[in-house]
Amino acid sequence: MAGRAVVRGVGHYLPEQIVPNAAFEKTLDTTDEWIRTRSGIERRHFAAKDEATSDLATRAAEAALADAGMTADQLDAIVLATSTADLTFPSAATMVQARLGMTNGYAFDVQAVCAGFVYALSNANALIVSGQAKRVLVIGAETFSRIMDWTDRSTCVLFGDGAGALVLEYEEAAGTPQDRGILSVDLNSDGRYKDLLYVDGGVSTQTTGHLRMQGNQVFRHAVEKLAQTAETALGKVGLSSADVDWIVPHQANIRIIQGTAKKMGLPMDKVVVTVQDHGNTSAASIPLALSVGKARGQIKTGDLVVTEAIGGGLAWGAVVLRW
């Protein structure tokens, strides 16, 4: 027998403010058509002035717990993926812990930019299968609107704010690819590519900074690395693209999503796509898409799901799980 980390619940939260592409036409040399053609994005959500990342994360966490039929005091840990935490410290995860009324266990943040949720899932899975936790709340939450350069049309039109969450629980299993739960993980990073996607500020420089990206270079790396990491993760448990029911990718750009699916030999009708409605929500995009995919009736119990993401670092990876 082997233990698996099984998804018990999923939820998400999006700020009320919806910003359509047309809103950028007033201040930038851009059009709705230009943004749609290059990214597939039609609209995105921005947090209100008094809304912080931990606020979004808490709302998503509450939705996931409700979906799981659990309360916060049943959790052993919270792992929160974000690059836009409220404060330098403490972690946004501990803020969520307090707001949920969870006084036991532990909570911490993971920072791997857009790959953050994949890294967080990997950490949560390791905690569960090693016996250090039985139930873990995994959250991805971002307020990227706070680090945009609003004069840079190549980046500021791409990102949005939001949060998504999963509840994972230990379950005895047979140790085969037919088990429910997380089956395999593949994580990677290569710091030589730092200048392709970064924020030009931070604590040690005493500035907040803005997001900077070499879009063409990121695109080139993304399609190759995302397909490769997904196939590697599948191969670790003797599976292939032919076994996949759904790819739930990081929602960065429709062309990256399409290119990755093509490279894996999978049709787009096996891909959960939400980028048109949310833009790139970084670490929040995969749990957001998982929650929306379940709500749409796409992802069902027993489906084989592959999630994959790439972000600044560069950092990238994939998780294979059976829903």
Residue pairs with C-beta under 8 A, 6 or more apart in sequence:
1 172
1 173
1 174
1 175
2 129
2 172
2 173
2 174
2 175
2 179
3 128
3 129
3 131
3 170
3 171
3 172
3 173
4 129
4 170
4 171
4 173
4 179
4 180
4 181
4 182
4 183
5 124
5 125
5 128
5 129
5 136
5 168
5 169
5 170
5 171
5 181
5 182
6 168
6 169
6 170
6 171
6 180
6 181
6 182
7 166
7 167
7 168
7 180
7 181
7 321
7 323
8 67
8 68
8 69
8 70
8 135
8 167
8 168
8 169
9 64
9 65
9 66
9 67
9 68
9 69
9 70
9 166
9 167
10 64
10 67
10 164
10 165
10 166
10 167
10 287
10 290
10 291
10 294
11 60
11 61
11 62
11 63
11 64
11 65
11 66
11 67
11 164
11 165
11 291
12 60
12 63
12 162
12 163
12 164
12 165
12 284
12 287
12 288
12 291
12 292
13 56
13 59
13 60
13 63
13 162
13 163
13 164
14 45
14 161
14 162
14 163
14 278
14 288
15 45
15 46
15 47
15 48
15 51
15 56
15 161
15 162
16 45
16 48
17 45
17 46
17 47
17 48
18 43
18 44
18 45
19 43
19 44
19 45
19 46
19 160
20 32
20 42
20 43
21 30
21 31
21 32
21 35
21 36
21 41
21 42
21 43
21 157
22 32
24 30
24 35
24 153
24 156
24 157
25 31
25 32
27 150
28 150
28 151
28 153
28 156
28 157
29 153
30 153
30 157
32 42
35 41
35 157
36 42
38 253
38 255
39 157
39 158
39 253
39 254
39 255
39 275
39 279
40 253
40 254
40 255
40 257
40 273
40 275
40 276
41 157
41 158
41 254
41 275
41 276
41 279
41 280
42 276
42 277
43 276
43 277
43 279
44 159
44 160
44 161
44 277
44 278
44 279
44 281
45 160
45 161
45 162
45 278
46 145
46 160
46 161
47 55
47 56
47 143
47 145
47 146
47 161
51 143
51 161
52 86
52 143
53 82
53 84
53 85
53 86
53 92
53 141
53 142
53 143
53 163
54 85
54 86
54 92
54 95
54 96
54 99
54 141
56 141
56 142
56 143
56 161
56 162
56 163
56 284
57 80
57 82
57 92
57 93
57 96
57 139
57 141
57 163
57 165
58 95
58 96
58 99
58 100
59 163
60 139
60 141
60 163
60 164
60 165
60 284
60 287
60 291
61 78
61 96
61 100
61 137
61 139
61 165
62 100
63 165
63 291
64 137
64 139
64 165
64 166
64 167
64 291
65 71
65 72
65 100
65 137
65 167
67 167
68 167
68 169
70 135
70 167
72 97
72 100
72 101
72 102
73 101
73 102
73 103
73 104
74 135
75 100
75 102
75 104
75 105
75 135
75 136
75 137
75 167
76 104
76 105
76 106
76 127
76 132
76 133
76 134
76 135
76 136
77 105
77 106
77 107
77 124
77 127
77 132
77 133
77 135
77 136
77 137
78 93
78 96
78 97
78 102
78 105
78 106
78 107
78 108
78 136
78 137
78 138
78 139
79 93
79 107
79 108
79 109
79 110
79 120
79 123
79 124
79 127
79 136
79 137
79 138
79 139
80 91
80 92
80 93
80 96
80 107
80 108
80 109
80 110
80 120
80 138
80 139
80 140
80 141
81 109
81 110
81 111
81 112
81 116
81 117
81 119
81 120
81 138
81 139
81 140
81 141
81 283
82 92
82 109
82 110
82 111
82 116
82 140
82 141
82 142
82 283
83 111
83 113
83 116
83 142
83 144
83 199
83 282
83 283
83 312
84 142
84 143
84 144
84 146
84 147
84 282
85 91
85 92
85 109
86 92
86 95
88 203
91 107
91 108
91 109
92 109
92 141
93 107
93 108
93 109
93 139
94 107
94 108
96 107
96 139
97 105
97 107
105 133
110 116
110 119
110 120
110 123
112 118
112 119
112 189
112 283
112 311
112 313
112 315
113 197
113 282
113 283
113 311
113 312
113 313
113 315
114 250
114 252
114 280
114 282
114 283
114 285
114 309
114 310
114 311
114 312
115 250
115 283
115 309
115 310
115 311
115 313
115 315
115 316
115 317
116 140
116 282
116 283
116 309
116 311
117 138
117 140
117 164
117 283
117 284
117 285
117 286
117 287
117 307
117 309
118 185
118 187
118 286
118 307
118 308
118 309
118 316
118 317
118 318
118 319
119 187
119 315
119 317
120 138
120 139
120 140
120 283
121 138
121 166
121 168
121 182
121 185
121 307
121 319
122 185
122 187
122 317
122 319
124 133
124 136
124 138
124 168
125 168
125 182
125 185
125 319
127 133
127 136
128 134
128 136
128 168
128 169
128 170
129 170
133 170
134 169
134 170
135 167
135 168
135 169
135 170
136 167
136 168
137 165
137 166
137 167
137 168
138 165
138 166
138 167
138 168
138 287
139 163
139 164
139 165
139 287
140 163
140 164
140 165
140 281
140 282
140 283
140 284
140 285
140 286
140 287
140 288
141 162
141 163
141 164
141 283
141 284
142 161
142 162
142 163
142 281
142 282
142 283
142 284
143 161
144 159
144 160
144 161
144 211
144 280
144 281
144 282
145 159
145 160
145 161
146 208
147 199
147 208
147 209
147 210
147 211
148 155
148 156
148 159
148 210
148 211
149 155
149 156
149 210
149 211
149 212
150 156
152 210
154 213
154 215
155 211
155 212
155 213
155 215
157 279
158 252
158 253
158 279
158 280
159 211
159 279
159 280
159 281
159 282
160 278
160 279
160 280
160 281
161 281
161 284
162 278
162 281
162 284
162 285
162 288
163 284
163 287
163 288
164 284
164 285
164 286
164 287
164 288
164 289
164 290
164 291
165 287
165 291
166 287
166 290
168 181
168 182
171 180
171 181
173 179
173 180
173 181
177 183
177 237
177 238
177 239
177 243
177 322
178 322
179 322
180 301
180 302
180 322
180 323
181 321
181 322
182 319
182 320
182 321
183 237
183 239
183 320
183 321
183 322
184 233
184 234
184 236
184 237
184 319
184 320
185 233
185 317
185 318
185 319
185 320
186 229
186 230
186 232
186 233
186 236
186 317
186 318
186 319
187 315
187 316
187 317
188 225
188 229
188 315
188 316
188 317
189 313
189 314
189 315
189 316
190 313
190 314
191 313
191 314
193 217
193 221
193 313
193 314
194 312
194 313
194 314
195 214
196 213
196 214
196 217
196 218
196 221
196 312
196 314
197 211
197 212
197 213
197 214
197 218
197 311
197 312
197 313
197 314
198 211
198 212
198 312
199 209
199 210
199 211
199 212
199 312
200 207
200 209
200 210
200 212
201 207
201 208
201 209
201 210
202 209
218 310
219 253
219 255
219 256
221 310
221 314
222 252
222 253
222 256
222 259
222 260
222 310
222 316
223 256
223 259
223 260
223 263
224 263
225 310
225 314
225 316
226 249
226 250
226 256
226 260
226 308
226 309
226 310
226 316
226 318
227 260
227 263
227 264
229 308
229 316
229 317
229 318
230 241
230 247
230 260
230 264
230 306
230 308
230 318
231 240
231 241
231 264
232 318
233 306
233 308
233 317
233 318
233 319
233 320
234 240
234 241
234 243
234 244
234 306
234 320
236 320
237 320
239 304
239 320
241 264
241 265
241 266
242 265
243 304
244 264
244 266
244 270
244 304
244 305
244 306
245 270
245 299
245 303
245 304
245 305
246 270
246 271
246 272
246 293
246 298
246 299
246 303
246 304
246 305
246 306
247 260
247 261
247 264
247 266
247 270
247 271
247 272
247 305
247 306
247 307
247 308
248 271
248 272
248 286
248 289
248 290
248 293
248 299
248 305
248 306
248 307
249 256
249 257
249 260
249 271
249 272
249 286
249 289
249 307
249 308
249 309
250 280
250 285
250 286
250 307
250 308
250 309
250 310
250 311
251 257
251 273
251 274
251 275
251 278
251 279
251 280
251 281
251 285
251 286
251 288
251 289
252 275
252 280
252 285
252 310
253 275
253 280
254 273
254 275
254 276
257 271
257 273
257 275
258 268
260 308
261 267
261 268
261 270
261 271
272 289
272 290
272 292
272 293
272 298
272 299
273 289
274 285
274 288
274 289
274 292
274 293
275 285
278 285
278 288
281 288
282 311
283 311
285 309
286 307
286 309
290 299
290 305
290 307
293 299
299 305
299 323
300 323
301 323
302 322
302 323
303 322
303 323
304 320
304 321
304 322
304 323
305 320
305 321
305 322
305 323
306 318
306 319
306 320
307 318
307 319
307 321
308 316
308 317
308 318
308 319
309 316
309 317
309 318
310 316
